[in-house]
Amino acid sequence: MLWLQPWVWIVAGVVLALLEMLLPGFYLLGFAIGAIVTGVLAWAGLIATLPAMLFTLAIAAVAAWLALRRIAGVRRGQKTLWHRDINED
């Protein structure tokens, strides 16, 4: 099966990281990091079954998203203030 190959996970991670440039928001970047971590662990022989790979992807993606959100996400006190309504003219 193709999805059990480590290089597939790494390539999918790189593709998701490239897509993050078009659709920013840390969601795809979290999945990209999770896929790359899954590929590296599969390459090292630490995970070999699809359920283990999917579980690793889920945990690594959530952890990466939370870390990215904490490092570069919304800051405390950051608010959007609208000084005029676009319908007022």
C-alpha positions in Angstrom: 0.0 0.0 0.0 1.3 3.4 -1.0 0.3 5.2 2.2 2.6 2.9 4.3 5.7 4.3 2.5 7.5 6.9 4.6 8.4 9.0 1.6 4.7 9.5 0.8 4.2 11.1 4.2 7.2 13.4 3.8 6.1 14.5 0.3 2.6 15.1 1.5 4.0 17.2 4.3 6.1 19.3 1.9 3.0 19.8 -0.4 0.9 20.9 2.6 3.7 23.3 3.6 3.7 24.8 0.2 -0.1 25.1 0.2 0.2 27.0 3.5 1.8 29.8 1.5 -1.4 30.2 -0.5 -3.9 29.6 2.4 -2.2 30.9 5.6 -3.7 30.1 9.0 -1.4 27.5 10.5 -3.8 24.6 9.8 -2.0 23.2 6.8 1.3 23.9 8.4 0.3 21.9 11.4 -0.7 19.0 9.2 2.5 19.4 7.2 4.6 19.1 10.3 2.6 16.1 11.5 3.0 14.4 8.1 6.7 14.9 8.1 7.0 13.7 11.7 5.0 10.6 10.7 7.2 10.0 7.7 10.4 10.3 9.7 9.1 7.9 12.4 8.0 5.4 9.7 11.4 5.7 8.1 13.1 5.0 11.4 10.9 1.9 11.7 9.1 3.1 14.9 5.6 2.9 13.3 4.5 0.5 10.6 0.7 0.2 10.5 -1.8 2.7 9.1 -3.7 3.2 12.4 -0.5 4.0 14.2 0.5 6.4 11.4 -2.9 8.2 11.5 -2.7 8.5 15.3 0.8 9.9 15.0 -0.3 12.3 12.4 -3.2 13.5 14.5 -1.2 14.0 17.7 1.8 15.6 15.9 -0.5 17.9 13.9 -2.4 19.2 16.9 0.9 19.6 18.9 2.4 21.5 16.0 -0.7 23.7 15.5 -0.8 24.6 19.2 2.9 25.4 19.2 2.7 27.6 16.1 -0.4 29.3 17.5 1.5 30.0 20.8 4.6 31.2 19.0 3.2 33.3 16.1 -0.5 33.3 16.6 -2.9 35.9 18.0 -1.4 38.0 20.7 -3.1 39.1 23.9 -4.9 42.3 23.4 -4.8 42.1 19.7 -8.1 43.4 18.4 -9.5 44.6 15.1 -10.9 48.1 15.4 -13.2 49.5 12.7 -13.2 53.2 12.6 -15.7 53.5 9.7 -18.3 51.3 8.2 -17.9 50.4 4.5 -21.6 51.1 4.0 -21.2 54.7 5.3 -20.8 57.0 2.3 
